[in-house]
Amino acid sequence: MIPMVDLKLQYNNLKDEIDTNIIDALGKTQFILGPNVQTFEKEAAQHLGVKHALTCASGTDALHLALLAAGIKEGDEVITTAFTFIATAEAIRYVGATPVYVDIKADTLNIDADLIEAAITDKTRAIIPVHIFGQPADMNSIMPIANKHNLLVIEDCAQSYGAKVGSEITGGIGLAGCHSFFPSKNLGCYGDGGMVTTNDDAIAEQVKIYRNHGSSERYHHDVIGYNSRLDELQAVILRVKLKYIDNYNNERRRVAHSYSAQLKDIVTVPFEDNVGTHIYHQYTVLTEKRDAIMAALSEKNIANAIYYPIPLHKQKAFETECKNVSLPVTEDTVKHCMSLPIFPEMTEEQIKQVCDTIKSAV
Ligand SMILES: Cc1ncc(COP(=O)(O)O)c(C=O)c1O
């Protein structure tokens, strides 16, 4: 059996360190915004090279808090991609704004920067590029467009912790970056967790207030906020994993490159644009033979998945407002994309087993 991600194996490798630190945190009983949360925020900010890292309850909340902090509100339009997890658009909706979808590039599967300007109206206030599957969106084109039209950029970094564009880190390029610590993410905790990164002092201050009941001083509430704080025990786990994240990302790249060497003549392997570093949250291929490949993998007990089977503009939740939206590349991609198991500890033997199974199916 080969899972999409082997969290059991990773936990067994880290067990002594995690268990010791969890027991220590339990003994200290400072469970809300405690010392591990505060230290993790400093360590993550330093690791990413950003001024502020503010944790919260999930990646979805990170997007919501960042949009609130940026002042995005009802009547505003936010440009994004439909080839993403629904949370990207949910957060836009939470603040009363409208998601406006732009098609993706057929090779990187990231938002097509060449199509952004045509989608800008006098209501557009922000762009949310999603660094899909761990490959940075084309920030070198997106930032100049945003600056030209006076738009804010909020990066969806849920799948890109540690990925860079040149020397710049994703999450530190736009006004804010929104990270997810969902267990299967490259940097994942053992429950839900998220974080907003920013180099902007005012945004950081607002996120801090909104995540904690609109309060900067205890029992003084400046605005209606939320209860969205990272759990102290999750911070313990993240502090342990943060020490290994660079190595984890490198190992994911090793796995991906081994896959690509073996599969390049059989399926369309992920395209690395070499503008940014792809840190392979997912290893996603395109193929006309998806059904046959998935059946063969499942038969051998090898996990496989479609990220994403339905683009956001075709979701029931957005049915009415998107009935006239047409995104040909996105719509074609969802018919052919499939993701293979990828995790830092994956062995060459396991990779070969996956590749041989795929070869036998086509
Ligand atoms: C692109 C993207 N955005 C946002 C999220 C939301 O993160 P979370 O599950 O931590 O709320 C996810 C998580 O799956 C994601 O993949």
The ligand as an SDF file (V2000), in Angstrom:
LIG
                    3D

 16 16  0  0  0  0  0  0  0  0999 V2000
   -5.1890   26.4080   -2.3170 C   0  0  0  0  0  0  0  0  0  0  0  0
   -5.7800   26.2900   -0.9460 C   0  0  0  0  0  0  0  0  0  0  0  0
   -6.2840   27.3900   -0.3530 N   0  0  0  0  0  0  0  0  0  0  0  0
   -6.8010   27.3370    0.8860 C   0  0  0  0  0  0  0  0  0  0  0  0
   -6.8600   26.1690    1.6010 C   0  0  0  0  0  0  0  0  0  0  0  0
   -7.5250   26.1540    2.9410 C   0  0  0  0  0  0  0  0  0  0  0  0
   -6.6890   25.7180    3.9640 O   0  0  0  0  0  0  0  0  0  0  0  0
   -7.3170   25.0040    5.2680 P   0  0  0  0  0  0  0  0  0  0  0  0
   -7.7410   23.6330    4.8680 O   0  0  0  0  0  0  0  0  0  0  0  0
   -6.1690   25.0010    6.2330 O   0  0  0  0  0  0  0  0  0  0  0  0
   -8.4360   25.8460    5.7340 O   0  0  0  0  0  0  0  0  0  0  0  0
   -6.3400   25.0090    1.0280 C   0  0  0  0  0  0  0  0  0  0  0  0
   -6.3660   23.7430    1.7960 C   0  0  0  0  0  0  0  0  0  0  0  0
   -6.6820   22.7040    1.3930 O   0  0  0  0  0  0  0  0  0  0  0  0
   -5.7860   25.0660   -0.2800 C   0  0  0  0  0  0  0  0  0  0  0  0
   -5.2990   23.9760   -0.8680 O   0  0  0  0  0  0  0  0  0  0  0  0
  1  2  1  0
  2  3  1  0
  2 15  2  0
  3  4  2  0
  4  5  1  0
  5  6  1  0
  5 12  2  0
  6  7  1  0
  7  8  1  0
  8  9  2  0
  8 10  1  0
  8 11  1  0
 12 13  1  0
 12 15  1  0
 13 14  2  0
 15 16  1  0
M  END
$$$$
